[in-house]
Amino acid sequence: MQTRSDVVVIGAGQAGLSAGYYLRRFGLEPGAGFVILDHSPGAGGAWQFRWPSLTLSTVNRVHDLPGMPFTDVLDDTAPAEVHAAEAVPRYFSEYERRFELPVHRPVHTRVVCDQAGDGLLTLETDSGAVTARGIINATGTWERPFIPRYPGAELFLGRQLHTRDYQSATEFEGRHVVVVGGGISAVQLLDEISLVTSTTWVTRSVPQFRDEPFTAEEGRAAVAVVEDRVRRGLPPGSVVSVTGLPVTPAIRAARARGALARLPMFSEITADGVRWADGTHRRADAILWCTGFRSSLDHLAPLRLRGPGGGIAMTGRLATQVASDPRIHLLGYGPSASTIGANRGGRAAAAELIEHLGATAR
C-alpha cells in the first residue's frame, strides 16, 4: 500500500468506486495518484452484509456504476430470486477488476489528522500511516446503527436487535415481535415477520404512504430539502420523511391482514414488553429496532468538521465538499446518500478535489 497519495478514498461501496472511476478518468493514476482503502473483507460495501431475504426485486433500485451496467454480471434469473448480498458484491468486484481500481482491504482507517505539514493529511490505519493531499470519505452508515434510548431497555429479558442484525423471519416464529421504525426497511421486515408470527408496529410519527409512482421532479425536490440542510450545517434529514413510503403489492397484502396497524411510540421498556404513557402494556419477546443509521465519521473527529448546528456545513456543486476544509469531500452524507446520488457525488467530488489540488482534469 502507498504511504503517500494525492487522494485517498475511504470506503469502496457505490460512492467510493464511483469516486475512484472518476479520479482515474480525470487523470490521476492508481498508487501515487489515488488509493482506495476499504474496511470490509471483500468487495460489495455494506451490501455483502444484508439479510438473505433481500432480493433485487425488494431492494431500492441499485443504480449502475459509471461505465458498466449492473446487467453485465447478471444472468437470466428473475430479480425475485437474486439475493442482493450476492449480486451486488459480484458486480462491485468485477467493476474493481475491469477498471483496475487500487482497492486495499481489509484496511481500517482509525483516525485522520491534520499534522503532516505542508497541507497534508495523515491517515492512521491498521496497516500503517498514509499521507494525502485530499480525502474523499465514502464510509457510509452501516458501521453506525442507531438505537434510541428508552427507559428500561436494560431490563428487557427478550431479544433486542437492529436492522443490520436481521437474518430471517423464521428465527422469530412463535414470538411476539415489536418492530420500531417508519422507514422502508422497517416496513419490509415487518411484512416478512408478520407472515410467520404476531407483530406490533410502532413509529414516532404517522407513516405517509404513496400509491402513485414517484416522479423525477419529486425526487429532485426531496433531495433538495436534504441538500439545503447540510449546506446550512444541520444534520442530514430523512429522504423518506419527504417522499413517503411506496405501496408495493407486498405492502398492500400486509395492510389487508392488519400488519400495518401502527401504534405511536411507547414511553418505556419493561422486562417482558413495552408500555405507553397511558399505562397500556404489550408483551414482547423481541424488539427489532429499524431506526436507521448515522454517518460513520468518527475517524474524522480530530479535524473538527462539525459546526454549532450539529452537522457538517457542506458546499460544492453537489454539496460534497466540506466548507471549512476543501481538501475533504464526504460522499453518502446528505444528498449523495443514495446509489444514484453516490454516482453523481463521486464525479463532482473527484472533479472539485482535483481542481482544488491544482491538478488538471480532462
C-alpha positions as CSV (number, residue, x, y, z in Angstrom):
1,M,0.0,0.0,0.0
2,Q,1.2,3.5,-0.8
3,T,2.4,5.6,2.1
4,R,1.6,8.7,0.2
5,S,-1.0,9.5,-2.4
6,D,-2.5,12.7,-3.8
7,V,-6.0,11.4,-2.9
8,V,-7.2,8.7,-0.5
9,V,-10.7,7.4,-0.9
10,I,-12.0,5.8,2.3
11,G,-14.6,3.2,1.5
12,A,-15.3,1.0,-1.6
13,G,-19.0,1.0,-1.7
14,Q,-21.0,2.6,-4.6
15,A,-19.7,6.1,-3.7
16,G,-16.1,5.1,-3.2
17,L,-16.0,3.1,-6.5
18,S,-17.7,5.9,-8.4
19,A,-15.1,8.4,-7.0
20,G,-12.3,6.1,-8.0
21,Y,-13.6,5.7,-11.5
22,Y,-13.7,9.5,-12.0
23,L,-10.4,10.2,-10.3
24,R,-8.8,7.9,-12.8
25,R,-10.8,9.3,-15.7
26,F,-9.8,12.8,-14.7
27,G,-6.1,12.0,-14.8
28,L,-4.9,10.5,-11.5
29,E,-3.0,7.3,-11.7
30,P,-3.5,4.4,-9.2
31,G,-1.0,4.5,-6.4
32,A,0.7,7.8,-6.2
33,G,-2.3,9.5,-7.7
34,F,-5.0,7.8,-5.6
35,V,-5.8,4.7,-3.5
36,I,-9.0,3.3,-2.0
37,L,-9.0,1.9,1.5
38,D,-11.8,-0.4,2.4
39,H,-12.7,-1.8,5.8
40,S,-14.7,-4.7,4.6
41,P,-13.2,-8.2,4.0
42,G,-14.4,-8.3,0.3
43,A,-16.0,-6.3,-2.4
44,G,-19.6,-5.2,-2.1
45,G,-19.6,-2.5,0.6
46,A,-22.5,-2.9,3.1
47,W,-24.4,-5.0,0.6
48,Q,-22.4,-8.1,1.5
49,F,-23.9,-8.0,5.0
50,R,-27.6,-7.6,4.1
51,W,-30.1,-10.1,5.2
52,P,-30.6,-13.1,2.9
53,S,-34.3,-12.4,2.0
54,L,-33.3,-9.0,0.4
55,T,-33.5,-9.6,-3.3
56,L,-33.2,-7.3,-6.3
57,S,-37.0,-7.2,-6.5
58,T,-37.4,-5.9,-3.0
59,V,-34.4,-3.6,-2.6
60,N,-34.4,0.1,-3.5
61,R,-33.0,0.3,-7.0
62,V,-29.3,-0.4,-7.4
63,H,-28.1,2.2,-10.0
64,D,-25.4,1.3,-12.4
65,L,-21.9,2.4,-11.5
66,P,-20.4,4.7,-14.2
67,G,-19.1,2.9,-17.3
68,M,-20.5,-0.5,-16.5
69,P,-24.2,-1.7,-16.3
70,F,-25.3,-4.0,-13.5
71,T,-26.7,-6.4,-16.0
72,D,-23.1,-7.3,-17.1
73,V,-22.9,-9.6,-14.0
74,L,-26.5,-10.9,-14.0
75,D,-27.8,-13.9,-15.8
76,D,-31.5,-14.5,-16.7
77,T,-32.5,-15.3,-13.2
78,A,-35.7,-13.4,-12.1
79,P,-34.9,-10.5,-9.8
80,A,-37.1,-12.0,-7.0
81,E,-34.6,-14.9,-6.9
82,V,-31.4,-12.9,-6.9
83,H,-30.0,-12.2,-3.5
84,A,-28.7,-8.6,-3.2
85,A,-25.9,-9.8,-0.8
86,E,-24.6,-12.0,-3.6
87,A,-25.3,-10.0,-6.8
88,V,-24.1,-6.5,-5.7
89,P,-20.7,-7.8,-4.3
90,R,-20.2,-9.7,-7.6
91,Y,-20.9,-6.5,-9.5
92,F,-18.6,-4.4,-7.4
93,S,-15.8,-7.0,-7.6
94,E,-16.0,-7.1,-11.4
95,Y,-16.1,-3.3,-11.5
96,E,-12.9,-3.0,-9.5
97,R,-11.2,-5.6,-11.8
98,R,-12.4,-4.0,-15.1
99,F,-11.3,-0.5,-14.2
100,E,-8.2,-1.6,-12.3
101,L,-9.1,0.4,-9.2
102,P,-6.5,0.3,-6.4
103,V,-8.6,-1.0,-3.6
104,H,-6.7,-2.2,-0.4
105,R,-8.7,-4.3,2.0
106,P,-9.3,-5.0,4.7
107,V,-7.8,-1.7,5.9
108,H,-9.4,0.1,8.8
109,T,-8.8,3.8,9.0
110,R,-8.6,4.6,12.6
111,V,-8.2,8.4,12.6
112,V,-7.4,11.3,10.2
113,C,-5.2,14.1,11.5
114,D,-4.0,17.4,10.1
115,Q,-0.5,17.1,11.5
116,A,1.6,16.1,8.5
117,G,2.7,19.6,7.5
118,D,2.7,21.1,4.0
119,G,-1.0,20.9,3.9
120,L,-1.0,17.1,4.1
121,L,-3.5,14.9,6.0
122,T,-2.3,11.8,7.8
123,L,-4.5,8.7,7.9
124,E,-3.6,6.3,10.7
125,T,-4.7,2.8,9.7
126,D,-4.2,-0.7,11.0
127,S,-1.8,-1.2,8.0
128,G,0.3,1.8,8.7
129,A,0.1,5.6,8.1
130,V,-0.8,7.2,4.8
131,T,-0.4,10.9,3.9
132,A,-2.7,12.6,1.4
133,R,-3.3,16.0,-0.1
134,G,-7.0,15.3,-0.2
135,I,-9.6,12.8,1.0
136,I,-12.9,11.5,-0.4
137,N,-14.7,9.9,2.6
138,A,-17.2,7.3,1.5
139,T,-17.7,5.2,4.6
140,G,-21.4,5.2,4.5
141,T,-23.5,4.4,7.6
142,W,-23.6,0.6,8.0
143,E,-21.0,0.7,10.8
144,R,-23.1,3.0,13.0
145,P,-26.6,1.6,13.6
146,F,-28.7,3.9,15.7
147,I,-30.9,2.7,18.6
148,P,-32.7,5.4,20.6
149,R,-32.5,5.2,24.3
150,Y,-35.7,4.4,26.2
151,P,-36.2,3.8,30.0
152,G,-36.0,0.2,31.0
153,A,-34.1,-1.1,27.9
154,E,-31.5,-2.8,30.1
155,L,-34.3,-4.6,31.9
156,F,-35.8,-6.3,28.9
157,L,-35.4,-10.1,29.1
158,G,-36.1,-10.7,25.4
159,R,-34.0,-10.1,22.4
160,Q,-33.2,-6.6,21.1
161,L,-31.7,-6.3,17.6
162,H,-31.1,-3.7,14.9
163,T,-31.9,-3.9,11.2
164,R,-28.3,-4.8,10.5
165,D,-28.6,-7.9,12.8
166,Y,-31.6,-9.3,11.0
167,Q,-31.2,-12.5,9.1
168,S,-34.6,-14.3,8.7
169,A,-38.2,-14.0,9.8
170,T,-38.2,-17.7,10.8
171,E,-36.0,-17.0,13.8
172,F,-39.0,-15.2,15.4
173,E,-41.6,-17.9,14.9
174,G,-43.8,-18.3,18.0
175,R,-42.6,-15.0,19.4
176,H,-44.3,-11.6,19.5
177,V,-42.1,-9.0,17.9
178,V,-42.3,-5.2,18.3
179,V,-41.0,-3.6,15.1
180,V,-39.8,0.0,15.7
181,G,-39.4,2.5,12.8
182,G,-41.2,4.1,9.9
183,G,-38.7,3.7,7.0
184,I,-38.7,1.3,4.1
185,S,-36.6,-1.3,5.8
186,A,-39.0,-1.3,8.8
187,V,-42.0,-1.9,6.6
188,Q,-40.2,-4.6,4.6
189,L,-39.1,-6.6,7.7
190,L,-42.5,-6.1,9.4
191,D,-44.1,-7.6,6.3
192,E,-41.8,-10.7,6.4
193,I,-42.1,-11.2,10.1
194,S,-45.8,-10.8,10.2
195,L,-46.2,-13.7,7.9
196,V,-44.8,-16.1,10.5
197,T,-45.7,-14.7,13.8
198,S,-47.6,-11.8,15.6
199,T,-46.2,-8.3,15.5
200,T,-46.7,-4.8,16.8
201,W,-45.6,-1.8,14.7
202,V,-44.7,1.4,16.4
203,T,-43.3,4.7,15.0
204,R,-42.6,8.2,16.2
205,S,-44.8,9.8,13.6
206,V,-47.6,8.6,11.4
207,P,-46.1,7.0,8.2
208,Q,-47.1,8.5,4.9
209,F,-47.7,6.0,2.1
210,R,-47.9,6.8,-1.5
211,D,-49.8,4.8,-4.1
212,E,-48.8,6.8,-7.1
213,P,-45.4,6.5,-8.9
214,F,-42.6,8.6,-7.6
215,T,-41.7,11.2,-10.2
216,A,-38.2,12.5,-11.1
217,E,-39.4,16.0,-10.2
218,E,-40.5,14.8,-6.7
219,G,-37.2,13.1,-6.3
220,R,-35.2,16.2,-7.1
221,A,-37.4,18.2,-4.6
222,A,-36.8,15.6,-1.8
223,V,-33.0,15.7,-2.4
224,A,-33.1,19.5,-2.4
225,V,-34.5,19.5,1.1
226,V,-31.7,17.3,2.4
227,E,-29.1,19.4,0.5
228,D,-30.4,22.6,2.0
229,R,-29.9,21.2,5.5
230,V,-26.3,20.1,5.0
231,R,-25.4,23.4,3.3
232,R,-26.6,25.1,6.4
233,G,-24.6,22.8,8.7
234,L,-27.6,20.9,10.0
235,P,-27.6,17.1,10.4
236,P,-29.0,15.4,7.2
237,G,-32.7,14.6,7.4
238,S,-34.5,11.5,6.2
239,V,-35.5,11.5,2.5
240,V,-38.4,9.1,3.3
241,S,-39.9,11.8,5.6
242,V,-40.2,13.9,2.4
243,T,-41.1,11.2,-0.2
244,G,-43.3,8.9,1.8
245,L,-43.3,5.1,1.6
246,P,-44.1,3.4,-1.8
247,V,-47.0,1.0,-1.7
248,T,-46.0,-2.3,-3.2
249,P,-48.1,-5.5,-3.7
250,A,-46.4,-6.9,-0.5
251,I,-47.4,-3.8,1.5
252,R,-51.0,-4.0,0.2
253,A,-51.1,-7.6,1.4
254,A,-49.6,-6.7,4.8
255,R,-52.2,-3.9,5.2
256,A,-55.0,-6.3,4.3
257,R,-54.0,-8.8,7.0
258,G,-53.7,-6.0,9.6
259,A,-49.9,-6.0,10.0
260,L,-49.7,-2.2,9.3
261,A,-51.9,-1.2,12.3
262,R,-49.4,1.3,13.5
263,L,-49.2,2.5,17.1
264,P,-47.4,5.6,18.5
265,M,-44.0,5.2,20.3
266,F,-44.1,3.6,23.7
267,S,-42.7,5.5,26.6
268,E,-40.7,2.7,28.3
269,I,-39.5,-0.8,28.0
270,T,-40.3,-3.4,30.7
271,A,-38.8,-6.8,31.4
272,D,-41.4,-8.5,29.2
273,G,-42.6,-5.9,26.8
274,V,-43.2,-2.2,26.2
275,R,-45.5,0.3,27.9
276,W,-47.1,3.5,26.8
277,A,-47.7,6.7,28.8
278,D,-51.3,5.8,29.4
279,G,-50.3,2.6,31.1
280,T,-51.1,0.3,28.2
281,H,-48.7,-2.6,28.1
282,R,-47.9,-5.1,25.4
283,R,-45.9,-8.2,25.9
284,A,-42.9,-8.8,23.6
285,D,-40.3,-11.5,23.1
286,A,-38.2,-9.3,20.7
287,I,-37.8,-5.7,19.8
288,L,-36.5,-5.0,16.3
289,W,-35.1,-1.5,16.0
290,C,-35.4,-0.4,12.4
291,T,-34.3,3.1,13.4
292,G,-31.7,3.8,10.9
293,F,-28.0,4.6,10.9
294,R,-25.7,7.6,11.4
295,S,-22.8,8.6,9.2
296,S,-19.6,6.8,10.0
297,L,-17.4,9.8,10.6
298,D,-15.7,9.2,13.9
299,H,-12.3,8.8,12.3
300,L,-12.6,12.5,11.1
301,A,-13.3,13.8,14.6
302,P,-9.7,15.3,15.1
303,L,-10.4,17.6,12.1
304,R,-13.3,19.3,14.0
305,L,-15.6,19.5,11.0
306,R,-18.9,19.7,12.9
307,G,-20.3,23.1,13.5
308,P,-22.7,24.6,16.0
309,G,-25.7,23.3,14.1
310,G,-24.8,19.7,14.9
311,G,-23.8,18.8,11.3
312,I,-21.0,19.5,8.9
313,A,-21.5,22.5,6.7
314,M,-21.2,21.4,3.1
315,T,-20.5,23.3,-0.2
316,G,-19.6,22.5,-3.8
317,R,-21.8,21.8,-6.8
318,L,-23.5,18.7,-5.2
319,A,-22.8,19.6,-1.5
320,T,-20.0,17.0,-1.2
321,Q,-17.2,19.4,-0.2
322,V,-16.6,20.3,3.5
323,A,-17.0,24.1,3.7
324,S,-14.3,24.5,6.4
325,D,-11.8,22.2,4.6
326,P,-11.9,21.9,0.8
327,R,-9.4,19.1,0.9
328,I,-12.2,16.8,2.2
329,H,-15.3,15.6,0.4
330,L,-18.0,13.5,2.0
331,L,-20.0,11.0,0.0
332,G,-23.0,9.3,1.4
333,Y,-23.6,12.4,3.6
334,G,-26.7,14.4,2.7
335,P,-27.9,14.4,-0.9
336,S,-25.3,11.8,-2.0
337,A,-26.7,9.2,0.4
338,S,-28.3,7.0,-2.4
339,T,-27.0,4.9,-5.1
340,I,-27.7,7.4,-7.8
341,G,-26.6,10.3,-5.5
342,A,-23.4,8.4,-4.9
343,N,-22.6,8.3,-8.6
344,R,-23.2,11.9,-9.2
345,G,-21.4,12.9,-6.0
346,G,-18.4,10.7,-6.9
347,R,-18.0,12.7,-10.2
348,A,-18.4,16.1,-8.5
349,A,-16.1,15.2,-5.6
350,A,-13.3,13.9,-8.0
351,A,-13.5,16.9,-10.2
352,E,-13.7,19.5,-7.5
353,L,-10.9,17.9,-5.4
354,I,-8.6,17.6,-8.4
355,E,-9.2,21.3,-9.2
356,H,-8.5,22.3,-5.6
357,L,-5.3,20.3,-5.5
358,G,-4.1,22.0,-8.6
359,A,-4.3,19.1,-11.0
360,T,-5.7,19.4,-14.5
361,A,-9.0,17.5,-15.1
362,R,-9.7,16.4,-18.6
